[in-house]
Structure formats: structure tokens, C-alpha cells
Amino acid sequence: MFSIPLGERTVHWTVWLSEDALWRRISTLSQVAVLEGHEREQFERRFREIVRMDDAKKNENGEVAFHGVTFYAWTKRLD
């Protein structure tokens, strides 16, 4: 048994990654990791086109902004 309400927080974050580091991260996602052959090559080619576009958010080192959100909740046990 746990107490109610749950404590909840949402943390928005940004990390700056090189194009290759971002590709390594993206390629671990299940929907990308399962791609093979021509489909994977097409996906990577499109990814690289997108991160090289003028409107891609980059810092002075040429690193791409990678945004994410972490949700977490907690509670405590009833005594």
C-alpha cells in the first residue's frame, strides 16, 4: 500500500551532440535498430540531410541540439 497522491515531476533537457554522436543515439531506438539494408541506408541518408539543413539548431561547435523529456513519479509506503 502506498500513499496518494503520487509526487510527479517532468524535466525537459537538451544535450548537444555531434552529427555522428546523434546518429549513434538515434540508431539505438527500436524502430531504427530493426531497419536493415536499403531501408536503413535511406533512413540514415534522410537523417543526415535533416541535421545539415539551415534550420537545424546548432551551437558554435556545430553540434546539434537533442531535446528530451524525463517523467518521474514517487510515493511513500503507508505504515
ZIHU-V757362 format. One record per helix or strand of 3 or more residues. SS is the DSSP state (hx for helix, st for strand). FROM is the first residue (numbers start at 0). TO is the last residue. If there is no record, write none. Layout:
[[SS,FROM,TO] [SS,FROM,TO]]
//
This chain:
[[st,6,16] [hx,18,25] [hx,29,32] [hx,36,50] [st,63,73]]
//
